Amino acid sequence: MRNGLLKKLGKSVLRIVAALAVILGIPAVIYLFWRPGSGEPLPPYPGNAIWIGHGWLGDDAWFARNRRNKADFRTDEKISALFSRLKANKIAVVFPHLCPARPDGKIAAWDDARLGRFLDHAGKYGIKVIPWIGGVLEESARPDDERWRRNFIASVGELLKKHPRLAGVQINIEPLPGGNADLLRLLDELRPVVANKTLSVAAYPPPTRWHRFPDVHWRLVYINRVARHCDQLAVMMYDTAIPLEKFYVKLMTDWTHELVGAVRPTGCELLLGIPAYEDAGVGYHHPHVENISSALRGISGSDRLDRIGGIAIYCEWEMSDAKWQHWRKFIK
């Protein structure tokens, strides 16, 4: 009798195990055969862009503080090689780093002679230069402070006056919670200084269940509001903490659809920012999930591709020959 009971119990356990295997296996099978996004090339966008490092425009003090070699950036050969590589890969805009702003609000110092030479080369290749300025909220960036805004705007005016060939400036303040009215005020006050040049914003993507941190996500209504105060939004579509690649691919398709819907009615140019960096171990970014290939595969799955101004890569100093090859699979 005892043996019979044990046999029945064993059969019950086997049934439970078998049922669990089926239940748990179904999602795995579904994931295996799921094909989000697309492998199709993207349209030939006129505004593909890339964020580049501080050394291209920075002053001597930056090189001293960071123990960097000027020859890595300042020679005509290095500058020409940069633009030649970018032009060959259909990049039309560069965002050189000029962050963070100084405590009084003035933007980071630049080298006038080098900036002039940089613009000479950019002109030869037909590539626009839009410096990336701003900083860390409440540290190097204080858009809520009237004095900080006044000095920041004055220094932007000085930069553009000295170098009228610059195509504009890009504001990047991080982290910046959605709904922040100070950013809108700053953009409005910058408008007369930037005038007919491009006033760009490095913006956050919409909220997602995968990354519930409101400081780095903007609701669509706020994205729409920011778009009405500037000429260009470059949305940073990464740092989602998603651990599985296909879910990130699907999110990129969804975000593309949502962002076009929010930005297109304003007339603002929309750039979709994609990751080329490999910050493994930080928690919010997994390089095997968020990368050039998965991001472009997701974007290419959208049915609104004709309403995008371009794709923006973050960042040039993380690019390799292999990553450029992945880029060229989608950018023809």
N, C-alpha and C positions, 0 to 999 in steps of 0.2 A: 504493500500500500504506500509505504514511504517512497519507494522507487518510482511508483506511478505519479505521485505528487510532484516529485522532483522533475520528472519528464515533462509534466504539464507546465510547471513553472518555467522550465528551460525553453519550451516552445513559446510561452507568452513573452519571455524576454527577447527571444529571437524575432518575434513579430514586431515588438516595440522598436527594436533596433532597425529592423527592415523598414518600418514605417518612417522612422526618423531619417534614415538614409535617403528615402524617396523624397520626403519633405525638404530636407536640406539640400538634396541634389538638384531639385528642380530649378532653384535660383541660379545655381552654378551652371547648369546647362543653358539656361536662358542667357546668362551673361556671356557664355562661350560663343553663342551664335548671334548675339546682338552686334549690330554694325552701325553705331551712331556716326554722324558726320558724313563726309564724302572725301574721296581722293581726287576730285576734279580740280583742275587749276582755277585760280581766281581771276576775275577780270583784270585788265591792265590798268591798275589804279594810278592816277597822276600824283598822289600824295603820300606814297610809302615813305616811312621815316624811321629814324633810329636815334636813340639817346647815346651820346658819346661822352668821354671823360673830361675831367677838369683841366688836364694838362694842355689841351689844344688852345685854350684862351687864357689860362691862369697867369698870374703875375709871378715874379721871381720868388716872393715870400712863400707862395704855396709849394714850390719845388723844394725850398729849404726845409719847411715844416714837415713835409712828407718824405723827404730824402729820395726824391725822384730825379731822374736824369732828364735834363732839358732836351737832350738829343733824341729822346724817344718821341718827342712831339714837335719840336720847333724847327727842324730842318725842312727845307723845301721838298726834299725827297720823301720824308715821312708824310707830309701833308698831301703831296701829290699821290702817293701810294694809297692813302686813305680814301681820297675822292675817286680815284680810279676804280678801287675795289667796290665802293658803294654804287658808283654809276653803273658798273657791270652787273650789279645785282638789283637794278631798278629802284634804288633809293633816291628820292627827290628832295628830302628835307633832313637836316641834322639838328638835333637839340644838344648843343654843348653845355656841359655842367658849369654853372656859375653860382653855386650854392655853397654854404648857407649864407644868408644875409648877415651883416654885422649887427651887433646889439642895438645900434642906433637906427637900424633900418636900411642903411646903404647896402646895395648888393655887393657880392664878393668882388674883390679887385681883379682887374684884367690887365693884360699887357697890350697896349695900343699898337705897337709895331707888329707883334705877332698876330693880333686880331686882323689887322689890315692885310697881312700876307695870307692869312687863312681865307679871308674874303676874296682875295685875288684868285686863289686856286678854286674856291667854290664857284666863282663866276665862270671860270673856264669850263667847268663841268656842268654848269646849269643847275647847281644844287643850292637850295635855300638854307640860310643859317638863322635859327631861332634859339637864342640862349635860354637855358632852363634855369630859372631863378626862384628863390623862395627859402624854404628851410623847415625846421621842426616847429610845430605849433607851440606857442607860449615859451619857446626858447629863442631860436633865431628868427622866428616868424610870429609877429604879433599884429595881425590885421585888426584887432579890436582897439589898438592904441593909435590915436590920431597922429601923435608925433612920429611913431614908427612908420605909419602909412605915408606921411608927408615926405620923410627922408627917403623911403623906398621908391616912391614915385619920382622924386627929383633925381635920384641916381639912375633910374631907368631912362628918364629924359636925357640925362647927360650921355649915357651909353648910346642911345639912338641918334643923338645930335652929332656925336663924334664919329659914328659909324653908320651913316644913313643907308648903307647897302645891306644892313641886317634886315631880315624879312619880318621881324617882330620879336616878341618875348613869350615865353611859356611860364605860367605860374604853377609852382608845385609846392604845396604846403601839406605836410603829413605829421601825424594823422589829422584828418579834418572831418569831424562828424557831419553827416547830412543835415541840411537845414540851416547851416551856418550863414547868418546874414552878413557877417563881416567880410566874407569872401566876395559877396555880391557888391558890397560897398567899395571894396578895394578895386574890383574890376571896373566899376563905373567911374571911379576917380582916375584910373589909369587910362581910360579911353581917350581923353583929349591929348595925352602925351604920346600914346602909341599911334593915334590918328588913323591913317589909312593902312597901317601895317597890321600884321596878324597878332591878335591877342588870343593866346592859346592857354588852355588849362589842362594839367594832368589830373584827370578825374577818376573817381572810384566807380566800380561796377555796381549793379543793383544787388540787393540782399539775396542771400542764398541759404537754404537750410544746412548746407555743408559747412558754413563758416559764419556763425552767429555773433559777429563783432560789429556793432553799428558804427564804430569809429572809422571803419574802412569800407563802408558800403553806403551808397546813396540811393534813396528811393527814386523811382522814375520821375515823380513830380519835381523833385529837387534837381535832378539831372536836367530836366526841361528848363527849369528856372536859370540854372547856370549857363546853359546853352544860349539863352536869350541875352546874356550879358557879355558874351565873348564871340570870337570868330571860329574857334576850333576847340574841340574836345578830344584829347587823347586818353582813352579810357584804359586803365591798368587792369587787364583781365587775367589776374593771377593771384598767388598767395591765398588759395582757397582752402588749403589743408585737406583736399580730397585725396584719399589713398589709392583709388582705383582709376586707371586712365580713362576708361570708357565713360565714366560719369563726368569727368572733366570735359571730355569731347562733347558730350551732350549739353553740358552747361554752356560751353562756348557757342553752340548753335542757338540755344535759348537766349543767351545774353545778346547775341547779335540781333536777333529778332526784336527784343525788348528795347535795345538802345536805338535802333533805327526808328522805331515807333515814337520814342521820346524826343529824339534830336531832330529828325528830318523836318518836322513842321516849322522849326525855328530858323532854318536856313543856315545853321551852324555846320561847319565841316566836322564829320565824325571819323576819327582814326581809332582802330582797334589795337590796343597794346598787347603784345604777346611776349612770353618769357624765353630768354636764351640763357639765363643764369642757372647755376647749380648749387644753391644753398641747401645742401642736404643736412638733415638733423635739426632744422629749426622748428619743425612742427607745422608751420603754416605753408610750407612749400616742399613738394616731393618731386625732384627732377625727373624721375621715371614716369611721372604723371603729367606734370606741367612742363611742356617743352615746345619747341617750334613746330614739330610734326603734329603733335596732338592738338595744339591750339589751331593750326591752320586747317586740320581735318575737320574740326568742329565748326569753324567759321564757314568753310566751304559747303557745309550742309544746310546753310540758310537759304531761304528763297528771296532774300532782300539784298543780295550782294551788289546790285547796281546802285544802291543808295549809300554806299560807303565811300569815303574819300581816300582811304588807304589803310595799310597795316603798319604799325609802329613796333619796332623791335627794342626790347630792353634786355641787353644793352650791347654796344659794339665791342667793348673790351672782353666780353664773354663769348664772342663768336669765334668759330673755328671753321676750317675747310669743310668738315662734315656737316656742321650746322648750316653753312651756306648752301650745301647740296640739298639739305632738307627744304630750305627756303625756296630754292629754284624749282623744286618739284611742283610747287603751287603758284609761284610767281613767274609767269612767262613773259 
